[in-house]
């Protein structure tokens, strides 16, 4: 059951009215449910009961340290792609032994930071990265624990911007050539080759590509074993989708069964990197109607949230359900748009939505993933607060930015001050 539901015509997150939060915190704001995060994480983890596994939450999907701390308390590790995400994960209390580091562009400084922190594993994506991992580890007098990211050339059948497992994508090393890379890496003195990694894409709603990828990875690991390279960890990445538009997504059991079928009894410790599957439906963006506008061909609901707050509709033409915080029976076909000076600044287009009046509230649903973590200050708009609800209480886990925050890192050069 969703943690966002109506009671007497008013939408609640758990037991807290969104209208109450809006009146006390202001709009727009992101709101998250402790109950939903907890249930989603446990459902994912429990689906692999009986298997050695580590579930590493994809920090990029929802990176607030309050959320990371919550998931860490449930036993989650962290999947990171930058030194900043490593800092967040460590600051939130997640053990470095539960952190895996992916990404095609790790810098030497980031690699050193991760090595000194003692993370579980690097997911290396290229020959040159393996060389840098090796030289940095030798300089520090340690060994870098490494998995090589394999590009299995499996079509995930998802949006092309979030497809990552095809030959044409920038990620990983081709499955046809990766054996040679493993053999070469095994001879580098600064590396400890312990894992294999793949990630075929995001927002997958068909489990067959996961099964195919698992089968390819199992075959590779068995072949590597014959060459004396014993892989202890198989990181299957993330990508299990959620419902944005009222459809159905695979259950955690269906996903787990597909992965197990593909592995065919392979004995390794499994690592998973879910992000959206845990955070997506655990959060919403609440926004206020500022104006209603009608032209010869269109009706508009102008709200105080914009593409800088939630980029997915503008970036991917992504669908998010938009619901009234206070129930109304009237509907209208309209574009829901923000204040930014871009035609692409919309949350919905040509959508039948509740006819919320000026001053009323919409909840933009399924916004817990890639919402606040992708937010920006475009048009010099202060970023919005984040609120975490726990039963009948709520907590501000990120305050609203101020105008002073916008220029806090900037300076007028001295040569201009005396003009």
C-alpha positions as CSV (number, residue, x, y, z in Angstrom):
1,X,0.0,0.0,0.0
2,X,1.3,3.5,-0.9
3,X,2.5,5.7,1.9
4,X,0.8,8.6,0.0
5,X,-3.0,8.3,0.4
6,X,-6.1,10.4,0.9
7,X,-7.9,10.8,4.2
8,X,-11.1,12.9,4.3
9,X,-10.1,14.4,0.9
10,X,-6.7,15.5,2.0
11,X,-3.5,13.7,0.9
12,X,-1.2,12.4,3.6
13,X,2.3,11.1,3.6
14,X,2.0,8.3,6.2
15,X,0.0,10.2,8.9
16,X,1.1,13.8,8.1
17,X,-1.0,16.1,5.9
18,X,0.9,17.5,3.0
19,X,-1.2,20.7,3.4
20,X,0.2,21.0,6.9
21,X,3.8,20.7,5.8
22,X,3.2,23.2,3.0
23,X,1.8,25.8,5.4
24,X,4.7,25.3,7.8
25,X,7.6,24.8,5.4
26,X,6.4,26.6,2.2
27,X,6.4,25.4,-1.3
28,X,7.8,23.7,-3.3
29,X,9.3,20.9,-1.3
30,X,10.2,17.3,-1.6
31,X,8.6,14.9,0.9
32,X,9.8,11.3,1.6
33,X,8.2,8.4,3.5
34,X,10.3,6.5,6.0
35,X,7.8,3.6,5.8
36,X,8.1,3.4,2.0
37,X,11.9,3.4,1.9
38,X,12.0,0.8,4.6
39,X,9.5,-1.5,2.9
40,X,11.0,-1.2,-0.5
41,X,14.6,-1.9,0.7
42,X,13.5,-4.9,2.7
43,X,11.4,-6.3,-0.1
44,X,14.3,-6.1,-2.5
45,X,16.8,-7.6,0.0
46,X,14.3,-10.4,1.1
47,X,13.8,-11.4,-2.5
48,X,17.3,-12.8,-2.5
49,X,16.9,-14.7,0.9
50,X,19.3,-17.7,0.9
51,X,21.9,-16.0,-1.4
52,X,25.0,-14.2,-0.2
53,X,24.3,-10.7,-1.2
54,X,24.8,-7.0,-0.5
55,X,22.3,-4.4,-1.5
56,X,24.1,-1.1,-2.3
57,X,21.7,1.8,-2.7
58,X,22.5,4.0,-5.8
59,X,23.3,7.3,-4.1
60,X,22.8,9.2,-7.3
61,X,19.1,8.5,-7.2
62,X,18.5,10.3,-3.8
63,X,21.6,11.5,-2.1
64,X,20.4,13.3,1.0
65,X,22.4,12.0,4.0
66,X,19.2,11.6,6.0
67,X,17.9,9.1,3.5
68,X,21.3,7.4,3.3
69,X,21.5,7.1,7.0
70,X,18.0,5.6,7.1
71,X,19.0,3.0,4.5
72,X,22.3,2.3,6.2
73,X,20.4,1.6,9.4
74,X,18.5,-1.1,7.5
75,X,21.8,-2.8,6.3
76,X,22.2,-1.1,2.9
77,X,25.6,-0.3,1.4
78,X,26.2,2.4,-1.2
79,X,26.8,2.5,-4.9
80,X,28.7,5.6,-5.7
81,X,30.0,7.4,-8.8
82,X,32.0,10.3,-7.4
83,X,34.2,11.4,-4.5
84,X,31.3,13.6,-3.4
85,X,29.0,10.6,-3.2
86,X,31.7,8.7,-1.2
87,X,31.8,11.6,1.2
88,X,28.0,11.6,1.6
89,X,27.9,7.8,2.2
90,X,30.6,7.9,4.8
91,X,29.1,11.0,6.5
92,X,25.7,9.1,6.7
93,X,27.4,6.3,8.6
94,X,27.5,3.6,5.9
95,X,30.5,1.4,6.4
96,X,33.2,1.7,3.7
97,X,33.3,-2.1,3.5
98,X,29.8,-1.8,1.9
99,X,30.6,0.8,-0.7
100,X,31.2,0.0,-4.4
101,X,32.5,2.7,-6.8
102,X,31.4,2.8,-10.4
103,X,31.7,5.5,-13.1
104,X,33.7,6.0,-16.3
105,X,35.7,9.1,-15.1
106,X,37.2,8.5,-11.7
107,X,40.1,11.0,-11.0
108,X,43.3,10.1,-9.3
109,X,42.2,12.2,-6.3
110,X,38.9,10.3,-6.0
111,X,40.7,6.9,-6.3
112,X,43.1,7.8,-3.6
113,X,40.2,9.0,-1.3
114,X,38.4,5.7,-1.9
115,X,41.5,3.6,-1.3
116,X,42.3,5.5,1.9
117,X,38.7,5.0,3.0
118,X,38.9,1.3,2.5
119,X,35.9,0.7,0.2
120,X,34.8,-2.8,-0.8
121,X,35.4,-2.5,-4.5
122,X,36.1,-0.4,-7.6
123,X,34.1,-1.2,-10.7
124,X,36.7,-0.4,-13.3
125,X,35.5,0.7,-16.8
126,X,38.6,0.9,-19.0
127,X,42.2,-0.2,-19.5
128,X,43.5,3.2,-18.6
129,X,41.4,3.3,-15.4
130,X,42.9,-0.1,-14.4
131,X,46.4,1.4,-14.9
132,X,45.6,4.4,-12.8
133,X,44.1,2.2,-10.0
134,X,47.2,0.1,-10.1
135,X,49.7,3.0,-10.0
136,X,47.8,4.8,-7.2
137,X,47.5,1.7,-5.1
138,X,51.3,1.0,-5.5
139,X,52.0,4.6,-4.5
140,X,49.9,4.2,-1.3
141,X,51.3,0.8,-0.6
142,X,48.0,-1.0,-0.8
143,X,46.0,-3.1,-3.2
144,X,43.0,-1.8,-5.0
145,X,40.1,-4.3,-4.9
146,X,38.7,-4.3,-8.4
147,X,35.8,-5.7,-10.5
148,X,35.8,-5.0,-14.2
149,X,32.6,-3.6,-15.6
150,X,31.5,-5.8,-18.5
151,X,29.3,-4.5,-21.3
152,X,27.2,-7.6,-22.1
153,X,25.5,-6.0,-25.2
154,X,22.0,-6.7,-23.8
155,X,19.2,-4.5,-25.0
156,X,17.4,-3.2,-21.9
157,X,14.5,-1.8,-23.9
158,X,14.4,1.4,-22.0
159,X,14.9,5.1,-22.8
160,X,18.1,5.5,-24.8
161,X,19.5,8.1,-22.3
162,X,19.4,5.5,-19.5
163,X,20.5,2.4,-21.6
164,X,24.0,1.4,-20.5
165,X,24.6,-2.2,-21.6
166,X,24.9,-1.9,-25.4
167,X,28.1,-1.8,-27.4
168,X,27.4,1.8,-28.5
169,X,27.2,3.0,-24.8
170,X,30.2,4.5,-23.0
171,X,30.2,2.1,-20.2
172,X,32.3,-0.9,-19.5
173,X,34.5,-3.3,-21.6
174,X,33.0,-5.5,-24.3
175,X,32.2,-9.0,-23.2
176,X,34.1,-10.2,-26.3
177,X,37.4,-8.7,-25.2
178,X,37.1,-8.5,-21.4
179,X,38.8,-11.9,-20.7
180,X,42.0,-10.5,-22.1
181,X,41.6,-7.4,-19.9
182,X,41.1,-9.6,-16.8
183,X,44.3,-11.6,-17.6
184,X,46.3,-8.4,-18.0
185,X,44.8,-6.8,-14.8
186,X,45.6,-10.0,-12.9
187,X,49.3,-9.4,-13.6
188,X,49.3,-5.8,-12.1
189,X,50.8,-5.8,-8.7
190,X,48.6,-3.1,-7.2
191,X,45.3,-4.7,-8.1
192,X,43.3,-7.4,-6.3
193,X,40.8,-8.8,-8.9
194,X,37.8,-9.9,-6.9
195,X,34.7,-9.1,-8.9
196,X,32.8,-8.7,-12.1
197,X,30.2,-6.0,-12.8
198,X,27.5,-5.2,-15.3
199,X,24.7,-2.7,-15.4
200,X,22.5,-2.7,-18.5
201,X,20.2,0.3,-17.9
202,X,17.6,2.0,-15.7
203,X,13.8,1.8,-15.4
204,X,13.5,-1.8,-16.9
205,X,10.0,-3.2,-16.7
206,X,10.9,-6.6,-18.3
207,X,13.0,-9.1,-16.4
208,X,14.3,-11.0,-19.4
209,X,17.2,-8.7,-20.0
210,X,18.4,-9.2,-16.4
211,X,18.2,-13.0,-17.0
212,X,20.2,-12.7,-20.2
213,X,22.8,-10.5,-18.6
214,X,23.2,-12.8,-15.6
215,X,23.7,-15.8,-17.9
216,X,26.4,-13.9,-19.8
217,X,28.1,-12.9,-16.6
218,X,27.9,-16.5,-15.2
219,X,29.5,-17.9,-18.3
220,X,32.3,-15.3,-18.1
221,X,33.0,-16.0,-14.5
222,X,33.2,-19.8,-15.1
223,X,35.6,-19.2,-18.0
224,X,37.7,-16.9,-15.9
225,X,37.9,-19.6,-13.2
226,X,39.4,-22.0,-15.7
227,X,42.1,-19.3,-16.3
228,X,42.9,-19.2,-12.5
229,X,41.0,-16.0,-11.9
230,X,38.5,-16.6,-9.1
231,X,35.7,-14.1,-8.9
232,X,34.2,-13.6,-5.4
233,X,31.7,-10.9,-6.2
234,X,29.2,-10.4,-9.0
235,X,27.7,-6.9,-9.1
236,X,24.6,-7.1,-11.2
237,X,24.0,-3.3,-11.0
238,X,20.5,-1.9,-10.7
239,X,17.8,-0.9,-13.1
240,X,14.6,-2.6,-11.9
241,X,11.8,-0.2,-12.8
242,X,8.8,1.2,-11.0
243,X,5.3,2.3,-12.1
244,X,5.0,6.0,-13.1
245,X,1.8,5.8,-15.0
246,X,-0.4,3.3,-13.3
247,X,1.0,0.3,-15.2
248,X,2.6,-2.7,-13.6
249,X,6.3,-3.3,-12.9
250,X,8.0,-6.7,-12.1
251,X,7.8,-7.8,-8.5
252,X,11.0,-8.3,-6.6
253,X,10.5,-12.0,-6.6
254,X,10.1,-12.0,-10.4
255,X,13.4,-10.1,-10.7
256,X,15.2,-12.4,-8.2
257,X,13.9,-15.5,-10.0
258,X,15.1,-14.1,-13.4
259,X,18.6,-13.4,-12.0
260,X,18.9,-16.8,-10.4
261,X,17.8,-18.5,-13.6
262,X,20.5,-16.7,-15.5
263,X,23.2,-17.5,-12.9
264,X,22.4,-21.2,-13.1
265,X,23.7,-22.0,-9.6
266,X,26.8,-19.9,-9.8
267,X,28.3,-19.5,-6.3
268,X,29.4,-15.9,-5.7
269,X,28.4,-13.0,-3.4
270,X,25.8,-11.0,-5.3
271,X,25.9,-7.2,-5.2
272,X,22.9,-5.1,-6.4
273,X,22.7,-1.4,-6.9
274,X,18.9,-0.4,-6.8
275,X,18.1,3.3,-6.7
276,X,14.8,4.2,-8.3
277,X,13.2,1.0,-7.2
278,X,13.7,2.0,-3.6
279,X,13.4,5.7,-3.7
280,X,11.1,6.5,-6.7
281,X,7.7,5.9,-5.2
282,X,9.0,6.9,-1.7
283,X,8.9,10.6,-2.5
284,X,6.8,13.4,-4.0
285,X,7.3,17.0,-5.0
286,X,4.6,19.3,-3.6
287,X,4.0,22.6,-5.6
288,X,1.5,25.5,-5.4
289,X,-0.6,26.9,-8.3
290,X,0.5,30.5,-8.9
291,X,-1.6,31.3,-11.9
292,X,-4.0,29.8,-14.4
293,X,-3.7,30.9,-18.0
294,X,-5.7,30.2,-21.1
295,X,-4.7,30.9,-24.8
296,X,-6.6,30.2,-28.0
297,X,-5.3,26.6,-28.0
298,X,-4.1,25.8,-24.5
299,X,-4.8,26.0,-20.8
300,X,-1.9,26.3,-18.4
301,X,-1.5,25.7,-14.7
302,X,1.6,27.8,-13.7
303,X,3.1,26.3,-10.5
304,X,6.0,27.3,-8.3
305,X,8.0,24.1,-9.0
306,X,10.1,24.1,-12.2
307,X,12.4,22.0,-14.4
308,X,15.3,23.0,-12.1
309,X,13.5,21.3,-9.2
310,X,12.4,18.2,-11.2
311,X,14.3,17.7,-14.5
312,X,12.9,14.4,-15.6
313,X,9.9,15.6,-17.6
314,X,12.0,18.1,-19.5
315,X,15.0,15.8,-19.9
316,X,13.3,12.5,-20.8
317,X,9.8,13.6,-21.5
318,X,9.1,11.4,-18.4
319,X,5.6,10.9,-17.0
320,X,4.8,11.7,-13.3
321,X,1.3,11.5,-12.0
322,X,0.1,14.9,-10.8
323,X,-2.5,14.7,-8.1
324,X,-4.4,17.3,-6.1
325,X,-3.4,17.6,-2.4
326,X,-7.0,18.4,-1.7
327,X,-9.5,16.3,-3.7
328,X,-11.6,18.1,-6.3
329,X,-14.0,16.5,-8.7
330,X,-13.3,19.0,-11.5
331,X,-10.7,18.2,-14.1
332,X,-9.1,20.2,-16.9
333,X,-6.8,19.4,-19.8
334,X,-3.8,21.6,-19.3
335,X,0.0,21.9,-19.3
336,X,1.4,22.1,-15.8
337,X,4.4,24.5,-16.2
338,X,6.9,26.3,-14.0
339,X,8.3,29.8,-13.9
340,X,11.5,29.2,-15.8
341,X,12.1,31.0,-19.1
342,X,12.2,27.8,-21.2
343,X,9.5,26.2,-23.3
344,X,10.8,22.9,-22.0
345,X,9.9,23.9,-18.4
346,X,7.0,21.7,-17.8
347,X,5.9,18.9,-15.4
348,X,3.1,17.7,-17.7
349,X,1.7,18.5,-21.1
350,X,-1.8,18.1,-22.5
351,X,-2.7,16.2,-19.3
352,X,-6.2,15.8,-17.7
353,X,-5.4,17.0,-14.2
354,X,-7.5,18.1,-11.3
355,X,-8.7,21.7,-11.7
356,X,-6.8,23.0,-8.7
357,X,-7.3,26.8,-8.2
358,X,-4.7,29.5,-7.6
359,X,-3.2,28.9,-4.2
360,X,-4.0,25.1,-4.3
361,X,-1.5,22.3,-4.2
362,X,-0.4,19.5,-6.5
363,X,1.6,16.5,-5.5
364,X,4.0,15.4,-8.3
365,X,4.2,11.7,-7.6
366,X,7.1,9.1,-7.9
367,X,9.6,11.9,-7.6
368,X,11.8,10.4,-5.0
369,X,14.4,9.3,-7.6
370,X,16.4,11.7,-9.7
371,X,14.4,14.6,-8.3
372,X,16.4,16.6,-5.8
373,X,19.6,14.8,-6.7
374,X,19.4,16.4,-10.2
375,X,18.1,19.8,-9.1
376,X,19.9,22.9,-10.0
377,X,19.9,26.7,-9.4
378,X,19.0,27.5,-13.0
379,X,17.4,31.0,-13.3
380,X,19.0,31.6,-9.8
381,X,16.2,29.7,-8.1
382,X,17.1,28.5,-4.6
383,X,16.8,24.8,-4.3
384,X,13.8,23.5,-2.3
385,X,13.8,21.8,1.1
386,X,13.5,18.0,1.7
387,X,11.2,16.6,4.3
388,X,11.3,13.1,5.8
389,X,8.0,11.8,7.3
390,X,8.1,9.1,10.0
391,X,4.6,8.1,11.0
392,X,3.0,11.2,12.5
393,X,6.1,13.4,12.6
394,X,8.1,15.1,9.9
395,X,11.7,16.3,9.8
396,X,13.4,18.9,7.6
397,X,16.5,17.0,6.3
398,X,17.6,19.8,4.0
399,X,16.5,23.4,4.5
400,X,15.3,25.7,1.7
401,X,18.2,27.6,0.2
402,X,18.3,31.4,0.5
403,X,19.4,34.1,-1.9
404,X,22.5,34.4,0.1
405,X,23.3,30.8,-0.6
406,X,23.1,31.5,-4.3
407,X,26.2,33.7,-4.2
408,X,28.0,32.3,-1.2
409,X,30.7,30.7,-3.3
410,X,31.1,33.6,-5.7
411,X,33.3,36.8,-5.4
412,X,33.8,40.0,-7.3
413,X,37.4,40.2,-8.4
414,X,39.5,43.0,-6.8
415,X,40.2,44.8,-10.1
416,X,36.4,45.6,-10.4
417,X,35.9,46.8,-6.8
418,X,37.5,50.2,-7.4
419,X,35.9,51.0,-10.7
